[in-house]
Structure formats: structure tokens, C-alpha cells
């Protein structure tokens, strides 16, 4: 395993690993300690008191971040007929049906999100083994299988993000860029946390949000005061 670089080690010194920070202080620290030569993403890891192995404890959903993600998202739409025209008019980067399916089967993957109309799912299903592992398979629960393709495209372009708990009971999600003002990152964070709290499964017992850690793409993790964060969204 490669040793951490000098800049990373310097950023580590700025973080008190025994402290649980308030959200504004944590984000200011992340911005101050970011060292990469590009505009790093700001990410969150939220440890939840759920067991995703049980279907009734799955946590999944979408939320439209008020200030977007700072990332340009390339949207692919599987549609035909009038819906294909609607998707193009709404700003989809790529639109097609059987032709796009064949292109993906040949190895093309130059898109970040995929949307499909319901009538296309029998065709898109052929791509399950390709799109599924990459988290790109259209799904009704995430709003990416829909007749209203214009709205779905608009929401994704404006900054809609999807969250889904992983096997270890952790939700990982990006909610902005280091270049964002702290206030805008705070707004995005609380929108995301609020959506995750509202998605708490009834089968989840005990403490639901157990730990929250923020970081930039290349930076060190900064732990949040969970109680303070939760009190701020009530």
C-alpha cells in the first residue's frame, strides 16, 4: 500500500480525531485542509442502525440538493417515439432504444445516469449485469423508470442525488464541491440528512443515525456531532 503524501499528512494534523465537530466548523476545516490540484467533491458517510440483508431494513431514496452537486451529469434516456423527442427537448445527453442497448453491450459507458420509460424496461433488462453493478440500472424507486422523462432529466441536472445503504449499513453520498460556500454545503447536507432520516425503516430498532463522517475526495475524515446534526433538522 502506498504511503500517504506530505500534503495529506499535513491536513491530518489539522483534524482532532477525538472531537465531534459542528457541521459548519467541520466543513470549514475540510475546505481549509483540501490539497488536491482539482475541485474536490465533499462526501459524507453515514453509519445507520439497519441491517440491509433484511428487505424491510433497506434505506434508499433520492433528494434534490438545493445548491446542486457542482458536477455536470451526463444523462442517458432509453425511450422511443414521442418520449424520445421529449427527452431530447428536455436536455438529455443521449437518447435511444435498441441502438443504445447494442452500444452499451459493445462497451460504451459514457454517461453518469440512466432513465427509462416503463415500456423500455424489457429491453433495458438485457443490460442488468452491466448496469446493475455500476449503480446505473434504471429503477422505479429512484425515479429513473418513469413516463415523465422531462421532470426526471430536469431533477438530475439540477442536482438530484440517490442514496442507498450498503451491505455494511453505511450510506455514502456526495453533496457538493470544496469550492462551494460553507453555507451552501450546509444546506445541501441537511437536505440529504433529512431525506435519509425520513427514510428510516419501521423495522429499524435502537439508534438510527450512529455516526457521520465528512471528507473531501482526497482528504481526511472529519467526524460530526450526530446529536447536533439531528437536532438541526427537527
N, C-alpha and C positions, 0 to 999 in steps of 0.2 A: 504493500500500500504506500502511495506517495506521501511524503511528509508535507505538512501544511506550510504554506509560504509565509514569508516575513510579514506581508500586509495582513494576512489572516490572523497571525499571532498577535499583531498589534491591535486588531479590532477586538480580539478576545479579551485583552486587558481592560477594555472599556466596560465590559459587562460583568456585573456582580451575579454570579450564578446562584448565590444563595437568596437573592432578592426576588420578590414577585412585584413586577412593575405595574404602574397605572398605564393605560393604553397610550395616552399622549406622550408620556415620558419614554415608553418603550419604542414608539415609532420614531421619535426624535433621535434616540440612540441608534436605531437601525440606519436612519438616513446619515447620521454623523459617521458611523463606522463602515458604511459601504465603500468598497475599494476597487471594484471591478472597473474595467475601461468601457463599460456599457451601462445603459439604464436598467439596473437590476429589477426584477419583479419582487414584490413584497408578498410573502406567503404566510399562511397560518396552518398549524397542525393542532387539531382539537381532539383530545382523548375523551371518548364517550363511554358511559357505563352501559354499553349494549353488547350483545353477542350476535354479530351478523350471521352466524351459522344458522340462526333461527329466523325464519322468514318474517315473523311478527316483531322482530327487533331490527329490521333493516331501516336505515336512515338514508333517504335520497330525495333530492328536490332541486329546484332552480331558484335563483333570485336575481333580480335586475339591480346591479350596483348603481347607485345614484351618480357616481362620477366615472363610470366605466372602468375598464381594466388597463387602459393605456396600450393595449395590444390590438393590432389590426388582425381581424379574424377572417379567414377565407372560408366562405360558406358554399357548400355543395348541396344542391337540391335534386332529389330524384322525383321527377314529375313528367307528365305528358299532357298534350292538348292545351286547354286554356290555362291550366295550372303551371305549365311550363312557361307560358308567356307572362303570367302573373309573377312568377319567381324572378324572371329576368328584369321585369319592370321594377321589382322591389329591391334590386341591387345584389342578387345572388352572384357570386363569382363564377360558379359553374352550374349548369343545368343540363339534365339529360335523363335518359332511362336505360335501355338496353346497351346503348353505346358507352355510357359511363361505367356500367357494370363490367363490361368487357375490358375497358381501360384499366379499371382497378384490379381486375383479375390478372392483368399483364404487369402489375407492379406500380402503377401510378397512384401516388398518395399526396398530391399537392393541395391539401385542404385541411382545415382545422375543425370544422363542424359539418355534420351531415343532417339534412332534413329530408323527410319523405312524405308524400301523400299516402293515405291508407291503402289506396288501390295499387301502390307500387311495392308494398311490403313483401308480396310473394316473390317478386323479382329480386328485391334487395336482400331477402333472406339467404340468397346464394352466397352473399359476402360475409355471413356471420362469423366464420373462422378468421377472416381478415380484419374486419372492422371491430368485432367484439373485444379482442384483447387490447386494442388500442383505445377503447372507450369512444369509438366513433359510430357505433351502430345506432341508428335512429330508434327512439323509444317513446311510447306514449307518455310515460311517467315524467320524462324530461321535456315534454312538449315538442319533441322533434319528429313525431309522427302526427301530422295534422293536415286538415284541409285549408286552414288559414296560413298559408305559407308566407304571405306578406308580413303578417304580425310576427311569426317565428323568426324570419330573417331580420326584421327590424329590432327585435329584442336582443338577438345575439350581437348584432352590430353595435347596439347601444351599450353593451356591457353585461349581458346576462351570463351568469356562470352556473355551472352544475356542480352540486356537491353529492358525494356518495361515500358512505362509511366503508373502510377497507376491512380486510379479514381481522386485523389486529384491533379493530374498534376505533380507528383514527380517521378523521376527515382531513384531507389535505386540500387546500384551495389557494389560488392566487387572487388577491383583491386590489391590486394596484401596482404602481411603479415607485421606485425610490425618488424620482423627480416630482412626484405629487406633493402638494402641500400636506402637512400633517393633518389639518382639519378635514381634507377630502379623504384621506386614508382612514381616519376615524369614522367618518360617515359610512364609508364602504364596509368597514369591519363590522360595525353594529348592524348594518343591514343583513350581512351574511350570518352573523351570530344569531340574530333574531329569527331568521328563517330556519336555522338548524334547531334552535330551541323549540320553535313551533312544530317541528317535525318529530318531536320526541315520541317514540312508540309507547303505547299504553302498557306494553309488556315490560318496559324498562323499569327496573326497581332500583332504589337507592339513588345515589348522586348521579345525575345525568352528565353534566359537563365536569370532568375531573381535572383536566389540565389544558392550558392553552399556551402554545409557544409560537412566537413570531420570528421571522428571519427574512433576510434578503436572499436572492438566488445563491450568492456565494458567501454570505455572512454567517455569523454565529447566531445561535438561537437565543431569544430573549423571552423569559417566562413572564406571563401576565398574572395579576391578582384576579383569580377567577371570580371571586365574590363581587369585587368592584365592577368587573365587566358585566356580570349578570344583572347587578342592581341597576346599571345604566340603561338596560333595555326594558325594564319593567314599566 
